[in-house]
Amino acid sequence: MRIVINGAGIAGPALAYWLLESGHEVLLVEESPRLRSGGYVIDFWGVGYDIAEKMGLLPRVIELGYQVQEVRFVDRDSRRRGGFSTGVFDRMTNGRFTSLQRSDLAATIYRALDGRAETIFGDSVAGIRDAGDSVQLDFDHAAPRQADLVIGADGLHSRVRQLAFGPEARFETALGYYVAAFEIEGYRPRDELVYVSHGIPGRQISRFSMRDERTLFLFIFRDRYLAGEAPSNERERKSVLADVFADVGWECPRILAAMENSGGVYFDRVSQIRMDRWSLGRTALVGDAAACVSLLAGEGTGLAIAEAYVLAGELARCGGDHVAAFARYQDRLMPFLQRKQDSAAGFASSFAPGSSIGIAFRNQVTRLLRIPLVADFFIGRDLRDDIVLPDFQF
Ligand SMILES: Cc1cc2nc3c(=O)[nH]c(=O)nc-3n(C[C@H](O)[C@H](O)[C@H](O)COP(=O)(O)OP(=O)(O)OC[C@H]3O[C@@H](n4cnc5c(N)ncnc54)[C@H](O)[C@@H]3O)c2cc1C
């Protein structure tokens, strides 16, 4: 089949990889003029880690990854108030856990395509007409094309979803936070392999020291701190962060001053996408476009890779019957994704606690995570993927 995939992030190239393995012809369309670089750091483990191993990507993923040693919560004077050694993650995942930049993971998957998928950068699917036996696609720039299937792998704010299923508001559940991230070169202090966070009620800032003198900063804050519309450009994003974090203390004045010279501030609502179907005719969704779990799950990339693997696997098993394959893909994964979404939403209040008591409780609990029974109770359920994926033959 000729299959067009909109979005070359995590899910798109992973799906392209498995579709190529089964002999399909793939066109990837990515709105960014080139593969995105930089950006935030993700934790990577679970079913997606297993699939990455099947794809032969683990050596590179581990090379690019950071084996974080500690998560540390500090007060405004940088004194340790809570946190835990990440040995707890290693123990629960049998050492199959790493952290790396999302863009490094995306590039690693894309490279595995080895030039076998045509890719159009700087463009997007802009129109979908399902003709029953094929689908006619318009693009923002490229000439129209005909395909057998079109897949939306274009993330949380998916355009394919909007074109085929309706407006985002119908599927989005906002979890009550905004998130922002950017990186700076040469920031001091550095704490190698330690994820350092400081929070006051409703607002939290974290920093992580990366290679090449870079430091990643992650801001989380409750949506009540943002009056009015979300910022629409870089200048507005910086101005919102400077306002919201002005009185947070700790290293904030230094970080906010350094932010002025940084490029590429990521800023978005923390949301999930919940749908009751992931396909319609010859169109299907994968990754965040279908079932964004949000950063609170800490597993969106792994899940996107797993979804891509199952979608391609079911298409291979159903021998070209895309209706049956889409149904099996959804039946196999939707309940699992819904459980992941529920547990991430349940975790929302402890992510950037809204009160001093909440922060003190979070700090206390995280100190106790070194006790295996406590760790099992608080994070074991979320870390384990209660699903076994088939061993598809491509
Ligand atoms: C701050 C933050 C922290 C996170 N932490 C973690 C973590 O620790 N662990 C984890 O596993 N996950 C984490 N996630 C979630 C993870 O990043 C996503 O779940 C994952 O990237 C989803 O992959 P995807 O391919 O579906 O979407 P994306 O990675 O968002 O890729 C979508 C791609 O589509 C492109 N695109 C968008 N619109 C169009 C269009 N109209 N036309 C063409 N292309 C388009 C985009 O440019 C992008 O390349 C985090 C997310 C955030 C925001």
The ligand as an SDF file (V2000), in Angstrom:
LIG
                    3D

 53 58  0  0  0  0  0  0  0  0999 V2000
    7.7440   18.7250   28.6150 C   0  0  0  0  0  0  0  0  0  0  0  0
    7.4390   17.3250   28.2110 C   0  0  0  0  0  0  0  0  0  0  0  0
    8.0520   16.2750   28.8690 C   0  0  0  0  0  0  0  0  0  0  0  0
    7.8010   14.9700   28.4570 C   0  0  0  0  0  0  0  0  0  0  0  0
    8.4220   13.9500   29.1250 N   0  0  0  0  0  0  0  0  0  0  0  0
    8.2760   12.7040   28.6690 C   0  0  0  0  0  0  0  0  0  0  0  0
    8.9940   11.6290   29.2850 C   0  0  0  0  0  0  0  0  0  0  0  0
    9.7100   11.8050   30.2830 O   0  0  0  0  0  0  0  0  0  0  0  0
    8.8810   10.3930   28.7480 N   0  0  0  0  0  0  0  0  0  0  0  0
    8.1080   10.1600   27.6380 C   0  0  0  0  0  0  0  0  0  0  0  0
    8.0960    9.0240   27.1510 O   0  0  0  0  0  0  0  0  0  0  0  0
    7.3770   11.1370   27.0710 N   0  0  0  0  0  0  0  0  0  0  0  0
    7.4430   12.4010   27.5540 C   0  0  0  0  0  0  0  0  0  0  0  0
    6.7210   13.3840   26.9750 N   0  0  0  0  0  0  0  0  0  0  0  0
    5.7270   13.0600   25.9430 C   0  0  0  0  0  0  0  0  0  0  0  0
    6.3610   12.7750   24.5890 C   0  0  0  0  0  0  0  0  0  0  0  0
    7.1920   13.8270   24.1730 O   0  0  0  0  0  0  0  0  0  0  0  0
    5.2580   12.5360   23.5660 C   0  0  0  0  0  0  0  0  0  0  0  0
    4.2940   11.6540   24.0730 O   0  0  0  0  0  0  0  0  0  0  0  0
    5.8520   11.9480   22.2800 C   0  0  0  0  0  0  0  0  0  0  0  0
    6.7930   12.8260   21.7350 O   0  0  0  0  0  0  0  0  0  0  0  0
    4.7370   11.6400   21.2890 C   0  0  0  0  0  0  0  0  0  0  0  0
    5.2730   11.3060   20.0420 O   0  0  0  0  0  0  0  0  0  0  0  0
    4.4830   11.6740   18.7000 P   0  0  0  0  0  0  0  0  0  0  0  0
    5.3420   11.2450   17.5830 O   0  0  0  0  0  0  0  0  0  0  0  0
    3.0950   11.2000   18.7980 O   0  0  0  0  0  0  0  0  0  0  0  0
    4.3760   13.2680   18.7250 O   0  0  0  0  0  0  0  0  0  0  0  0
    5.5640   14.3180   18.6360 P   0  0  0  0  0  0  0  0  0  0  0  0
    6.7980   13.7860   19.2320 O   0  0  0  0  0  0  0  0  0  0  0  0
    4.9970   15.5840   19.1730 O   0  0  0  0  0  0  0  0  0  0  0  0
    5.8170   14.4800   17.0760 O   0  0  0  0  0  0  0  0  0  0  0  0
    4.8620   15.0660   16.2410 C   0  0  0  0  0  0  0  0  0  0  0  0
    5.5710   15.5100   14.9690 C   0  0  0  0  0  0  0  0  0  0  0  0
    4.6000   15.9860   14.0610 O   0  0  0  0  0  0  0  0  0  0  0  0
    5.0130   17.2170   13.5270 C   0  0  0  0  0  0  0  0  0  0  0  0
    3.8110   17.9660   13.1710 N   0  0  0  0  0  0  0  0  0  0  0  0
    2.9600   18.6400   13.9620 C   0  0  0  0  0  0  0  0  0  0  0  0
    1.9750   19.1750   13.2500 N   0  0  0  0  0  0  0  0  0  0  0  0
    2.1910   18.8230   11.9650 C   0  0  0  0  0  0  0  0  0  0  0  0
    1.5150   19.0820   10.7380 C   0  0  0  0  0  0  0  0  0  0  0  0
    0.3970   19.7850   10.7060 N   0  0  0  0  0  0  0  0  0  0  0  0
    2.0260   18.5610    9.6180 N   0  0  0  0  0  0  0  0  0  0  0  0
    3.1700   17.8260    9.6140 C   0  0  0  0  0  0  0  0  0  0  0  0
    3.8690   17.5680   10.7440 N   0  0  0  0  0  0  0  0  0  0  0  0
    3.3710   18.0520   11.8960 C   0  0  0  0  0  0  0  0  0  0  0  0
    5.8120   17.8660   14.6380 C   0  0  0  0  0  0  0  0  0  0  0  0
    6.7060   18.8410   14.1290 O   0  0  0  0  0  0  0  0  0  0  0  0
    6.5590   16.6560   15.1990 C   0  0  0  0  0  0  0  0  0  0  0  0
    7.7360   16.4040   14.4970 O   0  0  0  0  0  0  0  0  0  0  0  0
    6.9040   14.7030   27.3930 C   0  0  0  0  0  0  0  0  0  0  0  0
    6.2570   15.7610   26.7530 C   0  0  0  0  0  0  0  0  0  0  0  0
    6.5070   17.0600   27.1680 C   0  0  0  0  0  0  0  0  0  0  0  0
    5.7880   18.1870   26.4790 C   0  0  0  0  0  0  0  0  0  0  0  0
  1  2  1  0
  2  3  1  0
  2 52  2  0
  3  4  2  0
  4  5  1  0
  4 50  1  0
  5  6  2  0
  6  7  1  0
  6 13  1  0
  7  8  2  0
  7  9  1  0
  9 10  1  0
 10 11  2  0
 10 12  1  0
 12 13  2  0
 13 14  1  0
 14 15  1  0
 14 50  1  0
 15 16  1  0
 16 17  1  0
 16 18  1  0
 18 19  1  0
 18 20  1  0
 20 21  1  0
 20 22  1  0
 22 23  1  0
 23 24  1  0
 24 25  2  0
 24 26  1  0
 24 27  1  0
 27 28  1  0
 28 29  2  0
 28 30  1  0
 28 31  1  0
 31 32  1  0
 32 33  1  0
 33 34  1  0
 33 48  1  0
 34 35  1  0
 35 36  1  0
 35 46  1  0
 36 37  1  0
 36 45  1  0
 37 38  2  0
 38 39  1  0
 39 40  1  0
 39 45  2  0
 40 41  1  0
 40 42  2  0
 42 43  1  0
 43 44  2  0
 44 45  1  0
 46 47  1  0
 46 48  1  0
 48 49  1  0
 50 51  2  0
 51 52  1  0
 52 53  1  0
M  END
$$$$
